[in-house]
Amino acid sequence: MKISYQKIAHYAYTKLLVSAFALLGLVSCTEDPNSPGVEFMPDMYRSIGYEAYLKKFDVDSTDFFERNLKKLGYEESADSAKSAIISEVKELYDIFKSGIVTRKPVVGSVAQGKKPFMIAKGNRDNAKSVKMPIPYSETSLFEGKSYYEIFCDHCHGEKGDGGGTLVKKDLFLKPPSYNVGTTKDLSAGEIYYTIYYGKGMMGSHSSQITEEKRWKIVQYVQTLQGNKIEELQGGKVPVNPVVSDTTVTDYI
């Protein structure tokens, strides 16, 4: 009778593998029906759900230093390294002693990819000199119209006449029409200023709309003022040097 050692080895290997998986399954089970058993890196499954800027008082607990010294291996470290570990824990305590989970940005910080408007709030007249930074095109006007319909026309109306849905339902005061009075002569910079800071009952839209989208909305609003794209492209848009700050321009 011929014995196939290859088959015997394969059988033994298979049996060993099945036994290992069965043993792993038994070990991972517990008496607690709510327990997930043994998990690999449980923090990856259930991370601590801290809320941004929410105060966390764990730093004030009496064993803060003991816990963090143990975490950094203070007892096992050489005497020459212990002072550095103590300093590190002290720095950690100084950073989080206010109990804030997420650190607030430094005053004046600018988020990556963002650019602040260089005209300060309250200096609307200075915005007259701000030029359109992106070229006028059919594409930018089309996009500007889309953004206008999302953010503006519920008050200003589809045609910029102040007849938006909220106004028709008497939920908001009627803003002035873009193509009459002093509103018709507002420059691109002044329109942008109003979108950025708001005016009257209109709040700031700087947090809702990115810079490029704001300028594209400005381009579309300029067409609602009665300007043609050829005039905008050629820089032949008339600008009134004096802008009255009356009720007519309480919105824009």
Rosetta blueprint (number, residue, H / E / L):
1 M L
2 K L
3 I L
4 S L
5 Y H
6 Q H
7 K H
8 I H
9 A H
10 H H
11 Y H
12 A H
13 Y H
14 T H
15 K H
16 L H
17 L H
18 V H
19 S H
20 A H
21 F H
22 A H
23 L H
24 L H
25 G H
26 L H
27 V H
28 S H
29 C L
30 T L
31 E L
32 D L
33 P L
34 N L
35 S L
36 P L
37 G L
38 V L
39 E L
40 F L
41 M L
42 P H
43 D H
44 M H
45 Y L
46 R L
47 S L
48 I L
49 G L
50 Y L
51 E L
52 A L
53 Y L
54 L L
55 K E
56 K L
57 F H
58 D H
59 V H
60 D H
61 S L
62 T L
63 D L
64 F H
65 F H
66 E H
67 R H
68 N H
69 L H
70 K H
71 K H
72 L L
73 G L
74 Y L
75 E L
76 E L
77 S L
78 A L
79 D H
80 S H
81 A H
82 K H
83 S H
84 A H
85 I H
86 I H
87 S H
88 E H
89 V H
90 K H
91 E H
92 L H
93 Y H
94 D H
95 I H
96 F H
97 K L
98 S L
99 G L
100 I E
101 V L
102 T L
103 R L
104 K L
105 P L
106 V L
107 V L
108 G L
109 S L
110 V L
111 A L
112 Q L
113 G L
114 K L
115 K L
116 P L
117 F L
118 M L
119 I L
120 A L
121 K L
122 G L
123 N L
124 R H
125 D H
126 N H
127 A H
128 K H
129 S H
130 V L
131 K L
132 M L
133 P L
134 I L
135 P L
136 Y L
137 S L
138 E H
139 T H
140 S H
141 L H
142 F H
143 E H
144 G H
145 K H
146 S H
147 Y H
148 Y H
149 E H
150 I H
151 F H
152 C L
153 D H
154 H H
155 C H
156 H H
157 G L
158 E L
159 K L
160 G L
161 D L
162 G L
163 G L
164 G L
165 T H
166 L H
167 V H
168 K H
169 K L
170 D L
171 L L
172 F L
173 L L
174 K L
175 P L
176 P L
177 S L
178 Y L
179 N L
180 V L
181 G H
182 T H
183 T H
184 K H
185 D H
186 L L
187 S L
188 A H
189 G H
190 E H
191 I H
192 Y H
193 Y H
194 T H
195 I H
196 Y H
197 Y H
198 G L
199 K E
200 G L
201 M L
202 M E
203 G L
204 S L
205 H L
206 S L
207 S L
208 Q L
209 I L
210 T L
211 E H
212 E H
213 K H
214 R H
215 W H
216 K H
217 I H
218 V H
219 Q H
220 Y H
221 V H
222 Q H
223 T H
224 L H
225 Q L
226 G L
227 N L
228 K L
229 I H
230 E H
231 E H
232 L H
233 Q H
234 G L
235 G L
236 K L
237 V L
238 P L
239 V L
240 N L
241 P L
242 V L
243 V L
244 S L
245 D L
246 T L
247 T H
248 V H
249 T H
250 D L
251 Y L
252 I L
